[in-house]
């Protein structure tokens, strides 16, 4: 798994909070409190693993920035994304035709 800059920052932030929790969990395990120790280890592991697989920081950041952009800039950004518009296909004679969305038959221009 290749991590970008935002992924590395997110992983570091998760580890800052998960490592002390895991340390406390191991101390509780050695103290004989098995249920508490195992539970805290599971929580510490989930703090690191779940954000990497379920929360994509890049996707969240793009969504936030797209919401902050003015409407005109969002429309320009939407044009850059691939969409489902009908494409022009050359006919046998070399003329360009366009498929109509209603019946799918080519219409010559």
QUIQUIHU-V302182 format. One record per residue. RES is the residue in three letters. OMEGA is omega in whole degrees, -180 to 180 (none if undefined). Layout:
res->[RES:RES]
omega->[OMEGA:OMEGA]
This chain:
res->[UNK:UNK:UNK:UNK:UNK:UNK:UNK:UNK:UNK:UNK:UNK:UNK:UNK:UNK:UNK:UNK:UNK:UNK:UNK:UNK:UNK:UNK:UNK:UNK:UNK:UNK:UNK:UNK:UNK:UNK:UNK:UNK:UNK:UNK:UNK:UNK:UNK:UNK:UNK:UNK:UNK:UNK:UNK:UNK:UNK:UNK:UNK:UNK:UNK:UNK:UNK:UNK:UNK:UNK:UNK:UNK:UNK:UNK:UNK:UNK:UNK:UNK:UNK:UNK:UNK:UNK:UNK:UNK:UNK:UNK:UNK:UNK:UNK:UNK:UNK:UNK:UNK:UNK:UNK:UNK:UNK:UNK:UNK:UNK:UNK:UNK:UNK:UNK:UNK:UNK:UNK:UNK:UNK:UNK:UNK:UNK:UNK:UNK:UNK:UNK:UNK:UNK:UNK:UNK:UNK:UNK:UNK:UNK:UNK]
omega->[179:-178:174:-178:-180:177:179:178:178:178:178:179:178:-179:179:-179:-175:-177:176:178:178:177:178:179:179:177:179:177:180:178:177:178:-172:-177:180:-180:180:179:179:175:177:179:180:178:179:179:-179:-171:-174:179:-180:-177:-175:-180:179:-177:179:180:179:180:177:178:178:-180:178:178:180:-179:173:-175:-178:180:177:179:177:179:178:179:179:-178:177:-179:-174:179:177:-179:177:-179:178:178:-178:-179:-179:177:179:178:180:180:176:-176:-175:-174:176:179:-180:178:-180:178:none]
